[in-house]
Amino acid sequence: MSAHYNAEEAQELIFSDVQQDNSDSEEEVEDLSEEKDGEEYNPEHDESSSEEENPETERETFLSKNGKITWSSAEYDQHGRHAEHNFIKMTPGPTRYAVSHARDIVSTFYLFITPAIEKIILKMTNLQGFRKYGDSWKKMDETDLQAYLGLLILAGVYRSRGEAAASLWDAESGRPIFRATMPLKLFHTYSRLLRFDDRESRPARRVTDKLAAIREVWDKWVERLPYLYNPGPDVTVDEQLVPFRGRCPFRQYMPSKPAKYGIKSWVACDAKSSYAWKMQVYTGKPTSGSPEKKQGMRVVLDVTEGLRGHNVTCDNFFTSYELGQQLLKRKITMVGIVRKNKPELPPALLASKEREVLSSKFAFTPTTTLVSYLPKKNKNVVLLSTLHTGGDISDRKDRKPVIILDYSCNKGGVDNLDKVIQLQKDDCPLAPGHLPQHH
C-alpha cells in the first residue's frame, strides 16, 4: 500500500534531504569555456559608496589574465555600500494581491490557471475536436475542463503512480469519484485532443519559435508568477530539467542530472521557499544556427529583471565578473562559483601546488571579492562575490570562507523545486504524455 503524506510532512521530507545535500563539501564542476569579460562598475555613481583604502594594510596587486582588471590582496573599506545594495523594498512571501484573492484551494489554483488561460485551452481543444469528429463533437466547456484537471490532481493526491487509468475507474477496485466525474472513454478523448494552439497555423509560427505549440499559454502562466509572490533576500538562478524521454525538438541530454533526458528551463526562485519567480524554457540553439554568446549572463539578467536589493546565487555556467557589474547597476549582488579559465581571474589565485590544504586566498576590487579555497590537495575552488567585502573565514574544522558557506546555503533553491515537482509528477499517472510533443 502506498504511503500517504499531508502537505507539511511532504515538505519536511523533501527539504530535510536537500539540507543534507547542501552540507556536503564543495565539488568542482567541469571546466568549460565561455567568454565573459567587462568593465568595472563605477561605485562613484552611488552616493553611499566609497573607494577609500585602508592605509594600515599593505596592498599587493594582481593583474587579471586579460589585463583589464587589477585585483588587490587587501580589502577595500566599503562603508556599508553592499548593505545598501541588499535592502529589499518588497515584503517577502505572498503578495497583497495573492493574499486578498486566495480564499481557498480552488481560488488559489485559479490565481495561476487564469480564465484567460482556460479560454485558450477550451478554444483550441474544441477546434481540434470539431476537426476530428465534426458535428458529433460535444463542445468542451469550463466545467468539463475543470473536471478533467481535477482528476489529474486527484490522481496525484491518491499517489497512484504505476496504476493504470482503467483501474481508477474500475467498479470494484477503483475510486467512485473518478466514475462520478466523467466516463473513462471521455477522459481519454480529452487527453488525446487537449491543445494549446491552432495546429494548422503552427508550422509558420514554429519557424521562429520552437515553443509555438504552447507559447501563448506558457507566457500567460509565467507572467503570473511574480504577481503572486515576492522572493526573500536570497534568490537562486539555476537550470531545471523536467524528465522526459518522448518526442520533443528541444529535449536535452544532461548526464549530470538524475533523469539525464528532459526539457530544460532557466529558473529564478526564492532560495528559502523554492517558489519559482521567473522561468524560461530552453529551446536549443537559435533558428539561425549560431550559438548564443554570453548566454549565461543574458539568462540571469532576464530572470532577475524586476528584482532590487536581492542577492543572486548561481553556478559557474552563469558567474562572471561582467555579470556581477551589470547586476550591481540594478542594486543586486551575486555569489557564484567561477570557472578557472575565466579571463577576469588573476593567475596568482589559481596556483595550488604549493598551497596548504584548507587554505584560502583572496583578491579584491572596490566592488568584487574573489576567494580561492583548497578543500583537498591540488583541488582549487574559486568563487566570486559582489556581496562580501572582506576575507572572512569560518571557525569550522574545514576553515571554509564565509563566501563558500553562503553559496552552499543558497545554491539549492532550484534543486528543492525539482524535488517538489518530481514528487507530484511521480504520483500522477494520468497526465497526458503527449503534451511535450505538441501534436
C-alpha positions as CSV (number, residue, x, y, z in Angstrom):
1,M,0.0,0.0,0.0
2,S,1.3,3.4,-0.9
3,A,2.3,5.8,1.9
4,H,0.2,8.9,2.4
5,Y,1.6,12.2,3.4
6,N,0.0,15.6,4.1
7,A,1.5,18.8,2.7
8,E,3.6,19.6,5.8
9,E,5.0,16.1,6.0
10,A,5.9,16.0,2.3
11,Q,7.6,19.4,2.6
12,E,9.6,18.4,5.6
13,L,10.7,15.2,3.9
14,I,11.9,17.0,0.8
15,F,13.7,19.9,2.4
16,S,15.4,17.8,5.0
17,D,17.0,15.8,2.2
18,V,18.2,18.9,0.4
19,Q,19.6,20.4,3.5
20,Q,21.7,17.3,4.0
21,D,22.9,17.6,0.3
22,N,23.9,21.2,0.8
23,S,26.0,20.3,3.9
24,D,28.4,18.3,1.7
25,S,31.7,19.7,0.7
26,E,32.0,21.7,-2.5
27,E,32.7,19.7,-5.6
28,E,34.4,21.3,-8.5
29,V,32.3,21.3,-11.7
30,E,33.8,20.6,-15.2
31,D,35.9,23.4,-16.7
32,L,34.2,24.6,-19.9
33,S,35.0,27.8,-21.8
34,E,32.6,30.7,-22.1
35,E,33.7,34.2,-23.0
36,K,32.7,36.8,-20.5
37,D,34.6,39.9,-19.6
38,G,33.6,43.5,-18.8
39,E,34.4,46.8,-17.4
40,E,34.4,47.7,-13.7
41,Y,31.1,49.1,-12.4
42,N,31.9,52.5,-11.0
43,P,30.8,52.8,-7.4
44,E,31.2,56.6,-7.6
45,H,27.8,56.6,-9.3
46,D,26.5,55.5,-5.9
47,E,26.3,58.3,-3.3
48,S,26.7,55.8,-0.5
49,S,29.8,54.1,-1.9
50,S,33.4,54.9,-1.2
51,E,36.8,53.7,-2.6
52,E,38.9,54.8,0.3
53,E,41.6,52.2,1.0
54,N,42.7,51.1,4.4
55,P,46.1,52.8,5.0
56,E,47.1,50.3,7.6
57,T,47.0,47.3,5.2
58,E,49.9,46.7,2.8
59,R,48.4,46.2,-0.6
60,E,49.7,43.7,-3.3
61,T,48.1,43.9,-6.7
62,F,47.4,41.1,-9.3
63,L,46.5,41.6,-12.9
64,S,43.8,39.5,-14.5
65,K,44.6,37.2,-17.3
66,N,43.1,39.6,-19.9
67,G,45.0,42.5,-18.4
68,K,41.8,44.5,-17.8
69,I,41.2,44.2,-14.1
70,T,43.6,44.9,-11.2
71,W,43.0,42.9,-8.1
72,S,44.3,43.7,-4.7
73,S,45.4,41.4,-1.8
74,A,43.8,43.8,0.7
75,E,40.2,44.6,1.4
76,Y,38.6,47.9,0.4
77,D,36.8,50.0,3.1
78,Q,33.2,49.9,1.7
79,H,31.5,51.8,4.5
80,G,28.3,49.7,4.2
81,R,27.9,50.1,0.4
82,H,27.0,46.4,0.0
83,A,24.5,46.6,2.8
84,E,22.7,49.4,0.8
85,H,22.6,47.2,-2.2
86,N,20.9,44.4,-0.3
87,F,17.9,46.4,1.0
88,I,14.8,44.9,-0.4
89,K,11.6,47.1,-0.5
90,M,9.2,44.2,-1.2
91,T,7.8,42.2,1.7
92,P,8.9,38.5,1.2
93,G,6.1,36.0,0.8
94,P,2.7,36.1,-1.0
95,T,1.8,39.5,-2.4
96,R,-1.1,41.5,-1.2
97,Y,-3.0,40.6,-4.4
98,A,-2.4,36.9,-3.8
99,V,-3.4,37.1,-0.1
100,S,-6.6,39.1,-0.9
101,H,-7.7,36.7,-3.6
102,A,-6.7,33.3,-2.2
103,R,-9.8,32.4,-0.2
104,D,-9.4,28.6,-0.5
105,I,-7.6,25.9,-2.5
106,V,-9.7,26.4,-5.6
107,S,-9.3,30.2,-5.7
108,T,-5.6,29.8,-5.1
109,F,-5.3,27.4,-8.1
110,Y,-7.0,29.9,-10.4
111,L,-4.6,32.6,-9.4
112,F,-2.2,30.6,-11.6
113,I,-4.5,29.0,-14.1
114,T,-6.5,32.1,-15.0
115,P,-9.7,32.4,-17.0
116,A,-7.6,33.7,-19.9
117,I,-5.6,30.5,-20.0
118,E,-8.7,28.4,-19.7
119,K,-10.2,30.3,-22.6
120,I,-7.3,29.5,-24.9
121,I,-7.3,25.8,-23.9
122,L,-11.0,25.5,-24.5
123,K,-10.9,27.3,-27.8
124,M,-8.1,25.2,-29.2
125,T,-9.3,21.9,-27.8
126,N,-12.7,22.4,-29.3
127,L,-11.2,23.4,-32.6
128,Q,-9.3,20.2,-32.7
129,G,-12.4,18.2,-31.6
130,F,-14.5,19.7,-34.4
131,R,-11.8,18.9,-36.9
132,K,-11.6,15.3,-35.8
133,Y,-15.2,14.5,-35.1
134,G,-17.2,17.2,-37.0
135,D,-20.7,17.9,-35.8
136,S,-20.7,14.9,-33.5
137,W,-18.1,16.6,-31.2
138,K,-19.7,17.7,-27.9
139,K,-18.2,21.1,-27.1
140,M,-15.9,21.1,-24.0
141,D,-16.9,23.8,-21.5
142,E,-15.4,25.3,-18.4
143,T,-16.9,22.6,-16.2
144,D,-15.5,19.8,-18.4
145,L,-12.0,21.3,-18.3
146,Q,-12.1,21.9,-14.6
147,A,-13.3,18.3,-14.0
148,Y,-10.5,17.0,-16.2
149,L,-7.8,19.0,-14.4
150,G,-9.3,17.9,-11.1
151,L,-8.9,14.3,-11.9
152,L,-5.3,14.8,-12.8
153,I,-4.7,16.4,-9.5
154,L,-6.7,13.8,-7.6
155,A,-4.6,11.0,-9.1
156,G,-1.6,12.7,-7.6
157,V,-3.3,13.0,-4.2
158,Y,-4.0,9.3,-4.2
159,R,-0.3,8.7,-5.1
160,S,-1.4,6.3,-7.8
161,R,1.9,6.1,-9.8
162,G,2.1,2.9,-11.7
163,E,-1.7,2.3,-11.6
164,A,-3.5,2.0,-14.9
165,A,-6.1,4.7,-15.6
166,A,-8.7,1.9,-16.1
167,S,-8.2,0.7,-12.5
168,L,-9.1,4.1,-11.2
169,W,-12.4,3.8,-13.0
170,D,-13.0,0.1,-12.1
171,A,-16.4,-0.5,-10.5
172,E,-14.9,-2.8,-7.8
173,S,-11.4,-1.8,-7.1
174,G,-11.4,1.8,-8.4
175,R,-12.4,5.1,-6.7
176,P,-16.0,6.2,-7.1
177,I,-15.1,9.9,-7.7
178,F,-13.5,9.1,-11.0
179,R,-16.5,7.3,-12.4
180,A,-18.8,10.0,-11.0
181,T,-16.8,12.8,-12.7
182,M,-16.7,11.5,-16.2
183,P,-16.5,8.3,-18.2
184,L,-13.1,6.8,-18.8
185,K,-13.6,7.0,-22.6
186,L,-14.3,10.7,-22.4
187,F,-11.2,11.3,-20.2
188,H,-9.0,9.5,-22.8
189,T,-10.7,11.6,-25.6
190,Y,-9.8,14.9,-23.7
191,S,-6.3,13.6,-23.2
192,R,-5.8,13.0,-26.9
193,L,-7.4,16.2,-28.1
194,L,-6.1,18.7,-25.5
195,R,-4.5,21.6,-27.4
196,F,-2.9,25.0,-26.6
197,D,-2.7,26.5,-30.1
198,D,-4.1,26.1,-33.6
199,R,-2.3,23.2,-35.1
200,E,-2.8,24.3,-38.7
201,S,-1.1,27.7,-38.2
202,R,1.7,26.2,-36.0
203,P,4.2,25.4,-38.8
204,A,4.5,29.1,-39.7
205,R,5.0,30.1,-36.1
206,R,7.4,27.3,-35.4
207,V,9.9,28.7,-37.9
208,T,10.9,31.4,-35.4
209,D,9.6,29.9,-32.2
210,K,10.2,26.2,-31.2
211,L,7.8,26.7,-28.3
212,A,5.0,27.8,-30.7
213,A,2.7,24.9,-29.7
214,I,2.3,26.2,-26.1
215,R,3.8,29.7,-26.3
216,E,0.7,31.7,-25.5
217,V,-0.4,29.6,-22.5
218,W,3.2,29.4,-21.2
219,D,3.8,33.1,-21.4
220,K,0.5,33.9,-19.6
221,W,1.3,31.4,-16.9
222,V,4.9,32.7,-16.4
223,E,3.6,36.3,-16.2
224,R,1.5,35.3,-13.2
225,L,4.5,34.1,-11.1
226,P,5.9,37.5,-10.0
227,Y,2.5,38.9,-9.3
228,L,1.7,36.4,-6.6
229,Y,4.9,36.1,-4.6
230,N,7.8,38.3,-3.5
231,P,11.1,36.4,-3.1
232,G,13.2,36.9,0.1
233,P,16.7,38.5,0.1
234,D,18.3,35.4,-1.4
235,V,17.5,34.2,-5.0
236,T,18.8,31.1,-6.7
237,V,19.3,31.0,-10.5
238,D,19.9,27.6,-12.0
239,E,18.8,25.2,-14.7
240,Q,15.9,22.8,-14.2
241,L,15.4,19.5,-16.1
242,V,11.9,18.1,-16.2
243,P,12.4,14.4,-17.0
244,F,11.0,13.4,-20.4
245,R,12.1,10.8,-23.0
246,G,9.4,11.3,-25.5
247,R,9.4,13.2,-28.8
248,C,10.3,16.9,-28.5
249,P,12.6,19.0,-30.8
250,F,14.3,20.7,-27.8
251,R,14.7,17.7,-25.5
252,Q,18.1,17.9,-23.7
253,Y,20.6,15.4,-22.6
254,M,22.2,16.3,-19.3
255,P,24.4,13.5,-18.0
256,S,24.9,15.3,-14.7
257,K,21.2,15.2,-13.9
258,P,19.5,12.1,-12.4
259,A,16.9,11.9,-15.2
260,K,19.6,12.7,-18.0
261,Y,16.9,13.4,-20.6
262,G,14.2,16.1,-20.4
263,I,13.1,19.6,-21.1
264,K,15.4,22.3,-19.6
265,S,14.3,25.6,-18.1
266,W,16.2,28.5,-16.6
267,V,14.7,29.4,-13.2
268,A,15.0,32.2,-10.7
269,C,13.5,31.1,-7.4
270,D,13.3,32.1,-3.8
271,A,16.3,30.3,-2.1
272,K,14.3,29.6,1.0
273,S,10.8,28.6,-0.2
274,S,11.9,27.5,-3.8
275,Y,9.0,29.4,-5.3
276,A,9.7,29.8,-9.0
277,W,9.6,33.6,-9.6
278,K,10.6,33.7,-13.2
279,M,11.2,30.9,-15.8
280,Q,12.4,30.5,-19.4
281,V,12.2,27.3,-21.4
282,Y,15.5,26.5,-23.2
283,T,14.5,25.5,-26.8
284,G,18.0,24.8,-28.1
285,K,20.2,26.7,-30.5
286,P,18.6,29.7,-32.2
287,T,16.9,29.1,-35.6
288,S,19.8,30.9,-37.2
289,G,22.1,28.0,-36.1
290,S,24.7,30.3,-34.4
291,P,25.4,29.6,-30.7
292,E,24.2,32.4,-28.4
293,K,27.1,34.4,-27.0
294,K,27.2,35.2,-23.2
295,Q,24.1,33.1,-22.8
296,G,24.6,32.7,-19.0
297,M,24.7,36.4,-18.4
298,R,21.7,37.1,-20.6
299,V,19.7,34.4,-18.8
300,V,20.4,35.8,-15.3
301,L,19.7,39.4,-16.4
302,D,16.4,38.2,-17.9
303,V,15.1,36.1,-15.0
304,T,16.1,38.7,-12.3
305,E,14.5,41.6,-14.1
306,G,12.3,43.5,-11.6
307,L,14.4,42.5,-8.5
308,R,16.2,45.1,-6.5
309,G,18.2,44.7,-3.3
310,H,18.4,40.9,-3.6
311,N,21.4,38.6,-3.7
312,V,21.7,36.1,-6.5
313,T,23.4,32.7,-6.1
314,C,24.4,30.9,-9.3
315,D,26.8,28.2,-10.6
316,N,29.8,28.5,-12.9
317,F,27.7,28.4,-16.1
318,F,26.4,31.9,-15.2
319,T,29.0,33.5,-12.9
320,S,31.3,36.1,-14.5
321,Y,32.9,39.4,-13.4
322,E,30.9,41.3,-16.1
323,L,27.6,39.8,-14.8
324,G,28.4,40.9,-11.3
325,Q,28.9,44.5,-12.5
326,Q,25.7,44.5,-14.5
327,L,23.7,43.3,-11.5
328,L,25.2,45.9,-9.3
329,K,23.8,48.6,-11.6
330,R,20.4,47.1,-10.6
331,K,21.3,47.1,-6.9
332,I,21.6,43.3,-7.0
333,T,24.6,41.4,-5.6
334,M,25.8,38.0,-6.7
335,V,27.7,35.0,-5.2
336,G,28.8,32.2,-7.6
337,I,31.4,29.6,-8.3
338,V,33.8,30.5,-11.2
339,R,35.3,28.5,-14.0
340,K,39.1,28.8,-13.7
341,N,39.5,29.6,-17.4
342,K,37.8,33.0,-17.0
343,P,39.9,35.8,-18.4
344,E,39.0,38.1,-15.4
345,L,40.8,35.9,-12.9
346,P,44.3,36.7,-11.7
347,P,46.8,33.8,-12.3
348,A,48.1,34.4,-8.8
349,L,44.9,33.0,-7.3
350,L,44.9,29.8,-9.4
351,A,48.1,28.2,-8.4
352,S,47.6,25.4,-5.9
353,K,50.6,23.1,-5.9
354,E,52.5,24.7,-3.0
355,R,49.5,25.8,-1.0
356,E,48.3,24.3,2.2
357,V,45.1,22.1,2.2
358,L,42.1,24.1,3.6
359,S,43.9,27.4,2.9
360,S,42.1,30.4,1.3
361,K,43.5,33.2,-0.8
362,F,41.6,36.4,-1.5
363,A,41.7,39.2,-4.1
364,F,39.6,42.3,-4.2
365,T,38.4,45.2,-6.3
366,P,36.3,48.1,-4.9
367,T,33.1,46.1,-5.9
368,T,34.1,42.4,-6.0
369,T,35.7,39.7,-3.9
370,L,37.4,36.6,-5.2
371,V,38.3,33.6,-3.0
372,S,40.4,30.6,-3.9
373,Y,39.9,27.7,-1.5
374,L,41.7,24.3,-1.4
375,P,39.3,21.6,0.1
376,K,41.9,18.9,-0.8
377,K,45.3,18.7,-2.3
378,N,45.6,20.2,-5.8
379,K,41.9,20.9,-5.9
380,N,41.2,24.6,-6.2
381,V,37.7,26.1,-5.9
382,V,37.2,29.7,-6.9
383,L,34.2,31.8,-6.0
384,L,33.3,35.4,-6.9
385,S,31.1,37.7,-4.8
386,T,29.8,41.2,-5.0
387,L,28.0,40.7,-1.7
388,H,31.0,40.2,0.6
389,T,33.6,42.9,1.1
390,G,36.1,41.0,3.3
391,G,38.1,37.8,3.6
392,D,36.2,36.2,6.5
393,I,36.9,32.6,7.3
394,S,34.7,30.4,9.4
395,D,35.9,28.7,12.6
396,R,34.8,25.3,11.3
397,K,37.2,22.4,11.0
398,D,37.5,22.8,7.3
399,R,38.1,26.6,7.6
400,K,35.8,27.3,4.8
401,P,35.5,31.0,3.8
402,V,32.1,32.6,4.6
403,I,31.6,33.2,0.9
404,I,31.5,29.4,0.3
405,L,29.2,28.8,3.3
406,D,26.7,31.4,2.0
407,Y,27.0,29.9,-1.5
408,S,26.3,26.4,-0.2
409,C,23.3,27.7,1.9
410,N,21.5,29.3,-1.1
411,K,22.6,27.3,-4.2
412,G,20.0,24.6,-3.7
413,G,16.8,26.6,-4.3
414,V,16.1,25.2,-7.7
415,D,17.1,21.7,-6.7
416,N,14.5,21.9,-3.9
417,L,12.0,23.0,-6.6
418,D,12.9,20.0,-8.7
419,K,12.2,17.6,-5.8
420,V,8.8,19.1,-5.1
421,I,7.8,18.9,-8.7
422,Q,9.1,15.3,-9.1
423,L,7.1,14.2,-6.1
424,Q,3.9,15.4,-7.7
425,K,4.9,14.1,-11.1
426,D,5.7,10.6,-9.9
427,D,2.3,10.4,-8.2
428,C,0.2,11.3,-11.2
429,P,0.0,8.6,-13.9
430,L,-2.8,10.3,-15.8
431,A,-1.0,13.4,-17.1
432,P,-1.2,13.3,-20.9
433,G,2.2,12.1,-22.0
434,H,1.8,13.6,-25.4
435,L,1.9,17.2,-24.2
436,P,5.6,17.9,-24.7
437,Q,5.3,16.5,-28.2
438,H,2.8,19.2,-29.0
439,H,0.8,17.1,-31.6
